[in-house]
Amino acid sequence: MTKKPQRYIDAINEIEQIITEIENNELDVDDLTEKIRRASELLKFCKTKLRATEEEIQKIISDFEEDS
């Protein structure tokens, strides 16, 4: 089972590593499929993390504006 990243930066770093491996032709066809699948999972994680962060920031701003 593939582990889920805990932090956004960890996911980005892993995606960058996968891209480097692909660009340098370091993967055979079987590994390529698995790496692409992993990159897709990581991108979904990042997208979810960014959405949640945006929502949290908007809530903080909204709360701040209400208190002003």
C-alpha positions as CSV (number, residue, x, y, z in Angstrom):
1,M,0.0,0.0,0.0
2,T,1.3,3.4,-0.9
3,K,1.7,5.8,2.0
4,K,-0.2,9.1,2.0
5,P,1.9,12.2,2.4
6,Q,1.4,14.1,5.5
7,R,2.5,17.5,4.2
8,Y,2.0,19.4,0.9
9,I,5.8,19.9,0.5
10,D,6.5,16.2,0.8
11,A,4.0,15.5,-2.0
12,I,5.5,18.1,-4.2
13,N,9.0,16.8,-3.7
14,E,7.8,13.3,-4.6
15,I,6.1,14.5,-7.7
16,E,9.3,16.3,-8.7
17,Q,11.3,13.1,-8.2
18,I,8.9,11.2,-10.4
19,I,9.1,13.8,-13.1
20,T,12.9,13.7,-13.0
21,E,12.9,9.9,-13.3
22,I,10.5,10.1,-16.3
23,E,12.5,12.8,-18.0
24,N,15.8,10.9,-17.5
25,N,14.2,7.6,-18.8
26,E,15.1,5.9,-15.6
27,L,11.9,3.8,-15.5
28,D,10.8,0.7,-17.4
29,V,7.2,0.4,-18.7
30,D,6.0,-1.4,-15.5
31,D,7.5,1.1,-13.2
32,L,6.3,4.0,-15.4
33,T,2.7,3.0,-15.0
34,E,3.0,2.8,-11.2
35,K,4.8,6.1,-11.0
36,I,2.2,7.8,-13.1
37,R,-0.5,6.3,-10.8
38,R,1.4,7.6,-7.7
39,A,1.8,11.1,-9.2
40,S,-1.9,11.2,-9.8
41,E,-2.6,10.3,-6.2
42,L,-0.2,13.0,-5.1
43,L,-1.7,15.6,-7.3
44,K,-5.2,14.8,-5.9
45,F,-3.7,15.2,-2.4
46,C,-2.2,18.6,-3.2
47,K,-5.4,19.8,-4.8
48,T,-7.4,18.8,-1.8
49,K,-4.8,20.4,0.6
50,L,-4.9,23.7,-1.4
51,R,-8.7,23.8,-1.4
52,A,-8.8,23.2,2.3
53,T,-6.2,25.9,3.0
54,E,-8.0,28.4,0.8
55,E,-11.3,27.7,2.6
56,E,-9.6,28.1,6.0
57,I,-7.9,31.4,5.0
58,Q,-11.2,32.7,3.7
59,K,-12.9,31.8,7.0
60,I,-10.1,33.6,9.0
61,I,-10.5,36.7,6.8
62,S,-14.2,36.6,7.1
63,D,-14.0,36.2,10.9
64,F,-11.5,39.1,11.1
65,E,-13.7,41.4,9.0
66,E,-16.7,40.6,11.2
67,D,-14.8,41.5,14.3
68,S,-13.6,44.8,12.8
